[in-house]
Amino acid sequence: MPTSSNPPRTARGRATRERIVQAAAELVAERGVAGTSLDDVRERAHASKSQLYLYFADREELLRGVATATSDSVIESQAQALAEFDSLAGIERYLEGIVAMQVERHASGGCPIGSLAGQLAEQDEGARAILADGLARWETGLADGLEAMASRGELRPSADPALLATQTLALLQGGLLLTQVRRDAGQMRIVADTILTLVRAALTAPSPPPAPTPPGMP
């Protein structure tokens, strides 16, 4: 068995590797890490043992590939919504989209990154680092929008966009977990409302209306 994997050098090789990772990701989502064997992956991917070990030194490296693919998928699926996370209206749309997704999924699935973290973070440092990077990219997307609001003077000077982004991500992760475990999309609604309360509290207070002119005054 090889001691290290080889990056694919051809388009065909890249397609084969991607097919193997996709098959592994599907199986992990369906059965969990513990319930997914390399033989299961080979069968799902229609790949030979030699092909699998050509691109992955061992099961741990394949699971790191799954962690990378999962993180990329989660971030890419939110790209447009995160790009609009720079106004109260955009934040409201973003949160409504997450709530609607949980309703559509009947509160199942949770967060793919969080789910993998629960299975891999304490078992493999490489996988943990990959998943941590995925969450960091998510947090950066949130922070970028809030920083844009701050730069336009839409947030109070005392507001900390980076801290607000961390709070938002933490609430989202907790909400997705509660939604999944309780099979109740209403948990995500509570979280969305909490995030909006935090954001609104950070907004610059609107200027008071001008005082009415007393009668008889120019």
N, C-alpha and C positions, 0 to 999 in steps of 0.2 A: 504494500500500500504506500502511495507517495506520502512524503512528509510535509509537502506544501503544495498549494494549488498553483495553477498556471492561468494567467489572464488570457481570455480568448484573443486570438490574433486575426480572426476573419469574421465577416458578418455572420456566416453560418455558425461559427463557434459562439459568438455573442448571443445569437438567437437560441442556441441550445442551452447555454447557461441561464438565460432569462427564463426559458421554459421550465427548467429545473427549479429555479427560485420561486417562480409563480406556483408551481405544483406544491412545493413545500409550504408556501404561505397559505394556500387554500386548505391544505391538510391541517396545519397548525390552527387555523381559524375554526375548523370543524371539530378537531379532536383534541386540541391542545398540544403542547410540546411533548409531554410525556407519552402521548398516544400516537405520535408520528415517528415511524421508523424510516430508515434509508430505503428499505425495500418498498415501503408504501410510496415514497417519493419517486423512485425509479418507475414504478408501475404507473403512477398518475402522469408522469412526464414522458412516458414512453422512451426512457433513456436506459442505456446499458450501464453496468457497474463501472466500466472503464471510462465512460463519458462523465459520470458523476464524480469519480475520483480525479479526473483530469482537471476539473475546475474547482473542486473543493477537497481540501486535505482530509477533512473529517466532518462528523455531524455538527460539531460546534461551529466550524467555519460556514457551513451551509446555513445554520441558524442565524449567524451574523448577517449573511446575505438576506435572509428573511427580515431581520430587523431593519436593515437598510432600505429594502424595498417597501416595507410597511411604513416607515417614517416618511419616505419620499411620497408615497401615495397619499398619506394623510395631509401633508403640507400642500401638495399639488392640488388636491381636491378643494382646498380652501383659498387658493391663490387669489381669485377674483374677489371673494368676500373680504379677505384680509386687506387687499388693496383699497377697499372702501371703508376700512375701520379707522377713518380719520374725521368723522363727524358724528354727532349724536344720532342722526338718521341712519348713517352707515352702520354704527354699532348696534342700533336696534334691529336692522335687517340681518346682521350677522347672527345675533342671538336668536331671532325668530327662526332663522334657517336651521340652527342647531336643534331647537325645540321641535320644529316640524319634522326633522329627520328622525328624532326619537319616537315621535308619534307614528311616523310611517313604518318604522322598524318594530313597532310594538314594544318599545323599550328594551330591545335585546341588542347584544353586541358590544355595548360600551365603547371605550376608546381603544382602537387597535394598538396604539403605542403603549397605553397603560396596561392593557391585557398582557402584552408581551413582557413588559417590565416586571409584572408580577411573577412571571414564570422564569425569566432569564437573568434579571439584574443581580440576584444573589448567587447565581451559578456560573456566570461567565462575565468577566470584567470587560471584554471586548464588546459583547452585546450590550452591556449596560451603558458603555460610553456612546455607542451608536444611538441608542434610544434616548439618552440624555441630550445628544445633539439634536435629535428630532424635536424634542420638547423645547430646546433652546431656540430653534428656528421658528417654531410656533410662537413662542414668547416674543421674539424679535419682531415678527409680523404685527403683533398686537402693539408693541411698544412704538414701532415706527408710526403707526397711525396716531397714537396718543401724543407722540412728540410733534407731529405735524399740527395737531390741534393746539398744543402749547406754543408753538412758534407763531401761530396766528393770533395768539392772545385769547384763545377760547377756554383755556384752563387757568385756574388761579395761580399766581406766582408760587404759592406754597405747594402746589400739586406736584407729585413726583411720578411722571409717566412710566418710568421703569418699574417702580413699586406697584403702580396700578396694573401694569401688564402682568406682573407676577401674581398679584391677587386674582386677576381675571383668570389666568391659566389654572391656578390652584382651585378656584371655584368650579371651573369647567370640568376639571378632572374629577373632583369630588361629586359633582352633579351627575356626570356620566356613570360613575360607579354606583351611586345610589339608584339611579334610573335603571341600570342593568339588574342590580340585585333585587330591587323591589318591584321590578317590572311595572314601573309607574313613571310615565313621561312627565307627570306633574312635578317630579323632583327637579327636572331640568328647567321647568317654568319658574320654580322658586329661585333657582340659581340665576337664571337670566334676569329676574326682577332685582335680585341682590346686586348683581353687577351694574345694572342700570342705576341703582341707587348710589353706588360708589362713584360712578362716572358723573352723574348729575351733581353730586356734592362737590366734585372737583371743578365744575364749570365756573367760569367767571360770572359773577352776579350781574344780571342785566342792569343797565343804568336806570335809575328811577325816572319816571316821566316828569317833564318840567312842571313846576308849580303853576296853577292857574293864575292868570293875571287878575288882580282885584278889580272890581267894577270901577270905572271911571279913570283907570290908569292907562296910559298909552302902551 
